[in-house]
Amino acid sequence: MGANVVKVDEQSWDAEVIGSDMPVLVDFWAEWCGPCKIVAPVIDELANEYSSKVKFAKLNVDDNPRIAGQYQVMSIPTFALFQNGEVKKRFVGAMPKERFVSELSEWLG
């Protein structure tokens, strides 16, 4: 996990995601998930490039099932963009960097 990606869990969720004054892209993932591992370097790259506009966070669904359930995460990787504590955008599956940039263009400016 890159230096600009924050690991969140049930203890830090409210402070890091819900209470954040900047938009937060949460990567819902698990250790055993192949596509999650494939997309991890892409998330690190995005975090390095856009950390001034969007906070990037990872939540392990196996270690934090309550949060995963609360946001109805059924498949992983699932990505949810939170702004002011609400999910503004959601997408599922590994994808190339260009697609992330396209999906997040409204927040990346």
Rosetta silent file (secondary structure, phi, psi, omega in degrees, C-alpha in Angstrom):
SEQUENCE: MGANVVKVDEQSWDAEVIGSDMPVLVDFWAEWCGPCKIVAPVIDELANEYSSKVKFAKLNVDDNPRIAGQYQVMSIPTFALFQNGEVKKRFVGAMPKERFVSELSEWLG
SCORE:     score description
SCORE:     0.000 S_00000001
   1 L     0.000  131.714 -176.541    0.000    0.000    0.000 S_00000001
   2 L   -70.962  164.739 -177.373    1.388    3.359   -1.049 S_00000001
   3 L   -64.034  -26.746 -178.083    2.248    6.233    1.255 S_00000001
   4 L   -95.694   11.429  177.914   -0.767    8.263    0.090 S_00000001
   5 E  -112.989  127.353 -176.911   -3.298    5.481    0.744 S_00000001
   6 E   -98.922  135.345  176.489   -4.775    5.258    4.218 S_00000001
   7 E   -87.427  125.582  179.743   -5.847    1.938    5.742 S_00000001
   8 E  -115.883  154.177  177.004   -9.228    2.317    7.448 S_00000001
   9 L  -144.322 -172.510 -176.184  -11.111    0.062    9.830 S_00000001
  10 L   -61.197  -32.309 -179.211  -14.149    0.259   12.089 S_00000001
  11 L   -72.611  -37.135 -174.552  -12.250    2.408   14.604 S_00000001
  12 L  -100.246   -4.439 -173.904  -10.974    4.983   12.100 S_00000001
  13 H   -53.794  -54.010 -175.622  -13.889    4.904    9.602 S_00000001
  14 H   -61.613  -43.764 -178.278  -15.823    7.911   10.930 S_00000001
  15 H   -69.427  -45.119 -173.240  -12.756   10.131   11.296 S_00000001
  16 H   -81.005  -33.375 -173.340  -11.042    9.165    8.026 S_00000001
  17 H  -110.938  -61.496 -174.277  -14.046    8.744    5.709 S_00000001
  18 H   -65.084  -41.041 -177.008  -17.313   10.112    7.076 S_00000001
  19 L   -92.114    5.322 -177.090  -15.772   13.192    8.702 S_00000001
  20 L   -67.662  138.783  177.323  -13.252   13.968    5.962 S_00000001
  21 L   -85.619   -2.544  173.785  -13.376   17.480    4.525 S_00000001
  22 L  -120.944  158.944  177.961  -12.224   16.147    1.154 S_00000001
  23 L   -59.462  148.036 -178.508  -13.774   13.437   -1.025 S_00000001
  24 E  -128.031  124.280  172.545  -12.602    9.902   -0.147 S_00000001
  25 E   -95.472  115.787 -179.987  -12.355    6.970   -2.552 S_00000001
  26 E  -100.632  127.534  175.520  -12.658    3.779   -0.512 S_00000001
  27 E   -97.412  107.590  175.530  -11.333    0.545   -1.984 S_00000001
  28 E   -85.629  118.683 -171.145  -13.274   -2.341   -0.400 S_00000001
  29 E  -144.320  175.987  173.282  -10.949   -5.338   -0.783 S_00000001
  30 L  -147.882  154.597 -177.384   -9.754   -8.642    0.731 S_00000001
  31 L   -58.338  -37.768 -174.329   -6.415  -10.441    0.925 S_00000001
  32 L   -83.172   -2.408 -172.114   -7.664  -13.449   -1.115 S_00000001
  33 L   -88.484  111.784  179.694   -9.091  -11.331   -3.961 S_00000001
  34 H   -58.855  -52.603  179.175   -7.058  -11.565   -7.185 S_00000001
  35 H   -59.887  -30.710  177.223   -8.595   -8.534   -8.935 S_00000001
  36 H   -62.992  -41.601  179.950   -8.024   -6.498   -5.738 S_00000001
  37 H   -68.449  -36.215 -179.857   -4.307   -7.271   -5.940 S_00000001
  38 H   -64.455  -39.922 -174.568   -4.215   -6.410   -9.645 S_00000001
  39 H   -85.645  -14.376 -177.314   -5.796   -2.990   -9.077 S_00000001
  40 H   -54.622  -45.003  178.987   -3.793   -2.094   -5.921 S_00000001
  41 H   -65.118  -29.433  177.870   -0.861   -0.510   -7.848 S_00000001
  42 H   -66.774  -43.528  178.119   -3.351    1.568   -9.863 S_00000001
  43 H   -62.075  -42.215  177.591   -4.856    2.927   -6.634 S_00000001
  44 H   -59.636  -44.368  178.977   -1.346    3.748   -5.370 S_00000001
  45 H   -60.744  -47.410  179.219   -0.595    5.628   -8.617 S_00000001
  46 H   -60.356  -43.139 -179.522   -3.853    7.585   -8.422 S_00000001
  47 H   -62.371  -38.965  178.951   -3.204    8.420   -4.775 S_00000001
  48 H   -66.705  -36.783 -176.845    0.261    9.731   -5.634 S_00000001
  49 H   -82.696  -34.285 -169.582   -1.104   11.899   -8.433 S_00000001
  50 H  -119.637   17.306 -175.368   -4.369   13.161   -6.941 S_00000001
  51 L   -62.996  -16.421  177.624   -3.879   13.184   -3.155 S_00000001
  52 L   -80.311  -13.574 -177.028   -4.448   16.952   -3.079 S_00000001
  53 L  -112.306  -34.363 -176.968   -7.994   16.475   -4.458 S_00000001
  54 L  -137.776  137.764  173.223   -9.172   13.082   -3.185 S_00000001
  55 E   -86.669  139.441  179.382   -8.195   10.971   -0.183 S_00000001
  56 E  -112.139  129.309 -176.620   -7.624    7.295   -1.036 S_00000001
  57 E  -135.436  152.247  177.220   -8.488    4.644    1.546 S_00000001
  58 E  -123.545  134.705  176.760   -8.592    0.850    1.715 S_00000001
  59 E  -124.558  119.852  177.768  -10.978   -1.180    3.862 S_00000001
  60 E   -77.298  115.642 -174.780  -10.449   -4.924    4.272 S_00000001
  61 L   -69.432  -27.758  178.629  -13.973   -6.407    4.116 S_00000001
  62 L   -70.223  -36.423 -179.063  -12.974   -9.587    5.975 S_00000001
  63 L   -84.398  -16.967 -175.446  -11.668   -7.596    8.942 S_00000001
  64 L  -134.631   59.578 -174.031  -14.526   -5.043    8.852 S_00000001
  65 H   -64.376  -28.143 -178.411  -17.712   -6.907    7.864 S_00000001
  66 H   -63.652  -45.189 -179.539  -20.036   -4.432    9.605 S_00000001
  67 H   -68.662  -43.427  178.364  -18.971   -1.532    7.371 S_00000001
  68 H   -58.314  -41.704  178.996  -18.965   -3.695    4.241 S_00000001
  69 H   -68.074  -39.960 -179.484  -22.496   -4.812    5.107 S_00000001
  70 H   -59.225  -35.007 -179.435  -23.654   -1.287    5.907 S_00000001
  71 L  -102.167   16.207  175.864  -22.712   -0.202    2.362 S_00000001
  72 L    49.651   47.766  176.646  -23.973   -3.458    0.780 S_00000001
  73 L   -80.821  107.895 -176.658  -20.613   -4.456   -0.646 S_00000001
  74 L  -102.879  -28.903 -179.884  -21.405   -7.799   -2.310 S_00000001
  75 L  -126.410  150.278  175.355  -18.499   -8.039   -4.780 S_00000001
  76 L  -131.069  152.069   -0.838  -14.922   -6.900   -4.487 S_00000001
  77 L   -73.699  140.157  169.604  -13.151   -4.841   -5.355 S_00000001
  78 E  -114.985  139.016  178.771  -15.878   -2.244   -4.875 S_00000001
  79 E  -118.808  130.727  178.974  -14.960    1.429   -4.962 S_00000001
  80 E  -129.535  130.318  178.260  -17.117    4.080   -3.319 S_00000001
  81 E   -97.648  115.912  179.267  -16.511    7.819   -3.478 S_00000001
  82 E  -101.137  137.171  173.600  -17.670    9.491   -0.271 S_00000001
  83 E  -140.327  128.982 -177.055  -18.260   13.215    0.017 S_00000001
  84 L    52.554   38.802  175.774  -19.659   14.825    3.175 S_00000001
  85 L    79.552    1.576 -178.596  -20.254   11.341    4.588 S_00000001
  86 E  -117.555  148.538  175.386  -22.394   10.151    1.655 S_00000001
  87 E   -76.137  119.495 -179.860  -21.664    7.788   -1.222 S_00000001
  88 E   -99.952  -25.457 -178.497  -21.653    9.933   -4.370 S_00000001
  89 E  -154.757  148.677 -178.560  -20.388    7.316   -6.819 S_00000001
  90 E  -147.412  137.621  175.022  -19.818    3.580   -6.756 S_00000001
  91 E  -148.810  156.906 -171.682  -18.242    1.129   -9.180 S_00000001
  92 E  -126.702  140.840  172.264  -17.153   -2.501   -9.031 S_00000001
  93 L   104.118  156.135  176.776  -14.266   -4.476  -10.475 S_00000001
  94 L   -71.620  140.618  179.538  -10.665   -4.050  -11.466 S_00000001
  95 L  -151.887  162.629 -179.553  -10.157   -1.517  -14.233 S_00000001
  96 L   -71.461  160.863 -178.799   -7.353    0.436  -15.868 S_00000001
  97 H   -52.983  -42.555 -177.789   -6.164    3.762  -14.508 S_00000001
  98 H   -58.100  -37.580 -179.558   -7.806    5.699  -17.359 S_00000001
  99 H   -68.992  -39.502  175.708  -11.217    4.356  -16.362 S_00000001
 100 H   -59.924  -46.322 -179.119  -10.698    5.437  -12.736 S_00000001
 101 H   -60.054  -41.619  178.713   -9.719    8.913  -13.931 S_00000001
 102 H   -64.690  -47.707 -179.207  -12.836    9.004  -16.111 S_00000001
 103 H   -61.226  -33.580 -174.004  -15.130    7.765  -13.295 S_00000001
 104 L  -102.276    7.995 -172.340  -13.648   10.302  -10.869 S_00000001
 105 H   -53.293  -35.814  179.670  -13.233   13.218  -13.283 S_00000001
 106 H   -59.385  -32.770 -177.630  -15.797   15.331  -11.425 S_00000001
 107 H   -98.007  -22.819 -177.535  -13.615   15.212   -8.287 S_00000001
 108 H   -84.797  -18.918  176.022  -10.173   15.145   -9.862 S_00000001
 109 L    61.733    0.000    0.000  -10.838   18.342  -11.801 S_00000001
